[in-house]
């Protein structure tokens, strides 16, 4: 099996249907399987997959396990030499998969690689990032980019050239290829599992850090592109809950990869941010 495509889905039945239809319209001579992990959707997503795409391997969870754990469920049964973590609200072009696989086979140094993400009008969606540092995360927690828009430009790589392939720190987990054989060479493990301490956010950054820690590389290439409808599942989550997920994942990431001084700074920033919001609401 050349490729295992893993889609973790939550309450986006129509976008998931479009995604699967596009996948099975892919061009090129390669073998692939699709594994959908439904995180307890209430919109009939699992039934739609069963009825309309019987060739899909479906895992229907009885609760929402989050992004990392759900992906790991599928990774454990995936048979492909390459694994693609693909968000349900994506739509691939017919030539995308064969182009990305061809690039990956020619660039075995890339344990993780991703391609162009575009919006509905064809504009690039920036998604390549530097590894987070406490200063840029502090700015985000305190919402300083609202006052100083350029303060996170280095972190967000505002001037990144999406027209050429290059080695990067991390790419977004919505269109995330993993070369299983190269991963096994550097890690000794056949299973490129995500850290399940992250419910959502920072899990793909964490995996990219693991790749570099073990001597591998992460790459961006413009060889393949995907239409990204951006956050259709997550838009259903209330803002307060989103902030809780982000806070937990951010602090867990810094506790794992940075020193406790930086963790304490970010904890204090979150406390200050919460206090400011409380005072603002009372006004």
N, C-alpha and C positions, 0 to 999 in steps of 0.2 A: 504494500500500500504506500503510495507516494505521499498522501496528505490526509490528515485528519482535521476537519473543521469543527470547532467547538463553539456553540452559541449558547450563552446563558441568557435566558429570556424571562421577562417579568411584565405581564400585562401590556404587551404591544403586538397583539395578534396580527393586525393588518401589515405592519412593518415587517414582522417575522415572515409572513406569507410572501411578501415581495422579495425579501432577502433569499429565502429558500428557492423561489422560482428562478431568481437570477443565478444562483449557484449552479442549478441543474441546467442552465443555459450556457455554461462555461465552455470555452473553446480550448482545444489542445489535446494532446495524447498523454494523459496521465490518469492514474487511478486515485479516487478520493472517497472518503466517507464523511457523513455529516452526523454529528452528535448534538442534539438539542437537550439542554438541561433546563427544565421549566421550574422556576422557583415559586411554586404555588400560585400561579396566575389565576385570577378570578374572571378572566374574559374569554375562556374557552380556547386558549392557546394550545394546550396539550391535545385536546380533542381535534383541533384543526390539523395539527401535525400528524396525528395518527390517521386521520381520514384522507387527507390530501397528499401527504408525503410519506407513504408507508415505508419507503426505503431509508428514512431517517431513523437513527437509533435514538430513542426518546427515553430520557430519565425524568420522571415526573415527581418532584419533591412535594412533601406534604407541608413544608414550611419554607420560608425564604432563608436560604443558607448564606446569602451574600455572594459576592463575585468569586472570591478565592476558593472557598470550599466547593462551590458548584463546579467551577472549572476543574478542580482536582478530581471530582467524581468522574468526569469524562476523560481526563488525562490518563487515569488508571486503566481505562479499557481501550484507549485509542491505539490504533495499529499503524498509523502513518509514520514515515521517516521524518516528515515535517508536521508540525502542529500549528494550526492557525486559531488563535483566540479572536473571535469575531463578534462584535456587538450585534444584537438583533435589529437595530435601527440603521443598518448599513445596507448598501446595495452595490454589488461588485459588477464591473463591466465584463463582457464575455471573455476578453483576453487577459484579465487581471491575474488570475491564478497561474496560468501557464507562464506569464511574464515574470511573476514573482518567484515561482519555483525555479525557472531557468536562471534567474539572477542568483538565487540562493545556492544552487548547485555549483555555480562558477565562483562563488565567494564563500568558501567553506569556513573562513575565519569568523563569519557572522553567526554567532549563536542565536541572537535575536535580530530581526530586521523588520522594517515596516516601510510602507509606501506613502503616496500622496493621499491626503484626505481632502475632498472638495465638497463645497456646499451646492445647493440646487442651481446656483447661477454659474458654477464652475470655478469659483474662487478657492484658493488654497485655505485650508483650515490649519492654522499653526498648531503643531502638537509635539514637536521636538523640544525637550527641556534639558537644562543642566541639572545635575543632582542638587536637591534642595540644600540650602544653607540657612543657618538660623536667622540671618539678617533679612533675607527675602521672605522667609516664612513669618517673621515678626511683623514685617510690613503688611502681609496679607491678613494676619490675625487682627491687626489694628486698623485694617481697611485704609491704609495710607495711599494705595494706588488711586483712590477716588480723588485725593487732593494732589497727588504727585504721580501722574500716569506713567512716567518713565522710570519710576523707582525699581520696578521689577523687570526692566528690559533685559538685563544680563541673564537673569534666571529663565525668562521666557524666550530667550534668543530671538529678540524682535527682528534682527537683521539676518536671520538664517536663510540660506539660499536653498529653496526647495526644488531647484532645477537640476541639482547634481547630487550624486551619491557621496556620502561621507560618514565617517565614524562619529558616533554621538554618545552622550551619556545615557539618555533614556528616550523611549517613544511611548506614545499612548497605547493603552492596553486594548483598545477597540479594534485594532487591525494589527495583530501581534504575532509574527511568525517565529517559531522556535525550531532550530535545526537539532533534532533529537540526538543524532549521532555525534555531532560536535559537542553538545551538552554532556553526553555520556563520557566523552574523552576527557573533558576538563573536570568533571565532577565525580565520575565513577558511578553515577546513577542513571538508569534508563528513564526515570520519571522526573521531568522538569516541573515539580510541584510548586505552587504559589504558597506563600506563608499565610495560613488560615487565621492568624491573629488580626488580619485586616478584613473587615466585613466588606468595605468598599473604600477606594482611594488609597494610593501609595503602594498597592500590591505589585503593580508592574514596575514601579521605580525600584522597589525592594528587589525584585527578581533581576533587574538590570544590574543592580549593585552586586548581587551574588555572582552574576556572570563575570564582571570585572574582577571581583575578589578571587575568582578561580582561574583567571588568566584568559578569559574569553573577550569577545568584542560585541558591541551593539551598533547596528548600522541603519541609516535611512537611505532609501533608493527611490527615485522617481519612476522606476520601471513599471510599477503597477499603481492603479488609483482606485479609490472607493468613494462612492457618494455617501456622505455621512449626514444623517438627519439630527445628530447630536442630542443625546440625553433624553430620548423619548420615555424610557422607563423611569429615569431618575426625576423627571419633571413632575411625576405624580407624588413624590415624597415632599412633605411639608418642609419649609425652610429651616425651622428649628431642628428637625430631625437630621436634615442634611448637614447642618453645622455640627451636630453631635458626632455624626459619622466622621466628618473631616477632622474634628479635634482629636478623636480617639486614634485615628489612623496616623495623623501627623505626629502625635506624641509617642506612639508606639514605634514609628519609624526612627525618630530621633533617639529614643531609648536604646534601639538596636544598633544604630550606626554612628551615633555621636556621643559626646560626654554628657554627664548629668547636669553640668552647669548650663548647657544649652537647653536641656529639657526644662530645667527650672525657670529659665528666662521665658520660654514659650508658655509654660503653665501660668506664670505671673501675667503674661500678656493676655491670655484667655480670661483670667480673673478680672483684669482691668477692663477688657472689652465687655464682659458681662455686666460689670458695674455701670459702665457708661450707658449701655442699652437700658438697664433698669432705671437709671436716673432720667434718661430721655423719655421713657414710657410714662413716668410719673408726671412729667411736664405736660 
